[in-house]
């Protein structure tokens, strides 16, 4: 086991930041994260401090413990400078209430990609059910003291045919890109080192991977604040209801305050971390299913 005491760069809501990221599970004693690293599988336990500014205790088990422990600051949003200054009154209030909420992210492209492919073009409840069934069928015990399971090994999945996934409720149009991603998993992991634009472009080279899937994954593994998930069925209504109090309708005038808030949240010039996307920052929307 490896252990480290991490000093947050400012007030950080550890649980709120990491909750919902792929592989992360919340328990009474903190957060558990299971992942597969290039060195092997790893389990990480994160124990938040007494206050948002308190040191965070992290412990890791498994062959990949060293790499996983090094990734904990990214997971908890320590590398997010938190410099966003919203203009919309509702966002200003949310920011005041949750000053420690950061943009955290995981490290494995494939671990984020596979459940996102399963979530394509189906209701979230159906996608979650299918992913749980697939994960359970290919479960492997995670290292460490907790009774957790690792995400499916893409090398095992790569040997399947598309019809093998039918029993999990995954039809051919989703099974084919999922298996294709597993067969090129090492190549996809290398794309991450090139940054968000390269990863976005590389993911969309795979058949069946469009802008929605690519943006969801890029957001999850890079913490990109200006990565907007386009083409989502529910996100426009979520933004409209929260900021304008009504669902969007064609021809309906846009609330001037909402228009100003959206304008302030447009992607910033390169190197300017101040302006961030409404969808990524205000709502922390994720389409990834945890362990």
Secondary structure, DSSP 8 states (H G I E B T S, - for coil): -EEEEE--SS---HHHHHTTSTTEEEETTEEEEEEEETTEEEEEEEE--SSTTS-EEEEEESTTHHHHHHTHHHHTTTT--------SHHHHHHHHHTTT------S-HHHHHHHHHHTTTS-HHHHHHHHHHHHHHT-EE-SSSS--EE---HHHHTTS-GGGGGGGT--HHHHHHHHHHHHTHHHHHHHGGG-HHHHHHHHTTSTT--HHHHHHHHHHHH--TT----S-TTHHHHHHHHHHSS---TT----HHHHHHHHHTS---TT--S---HHHHTS--------
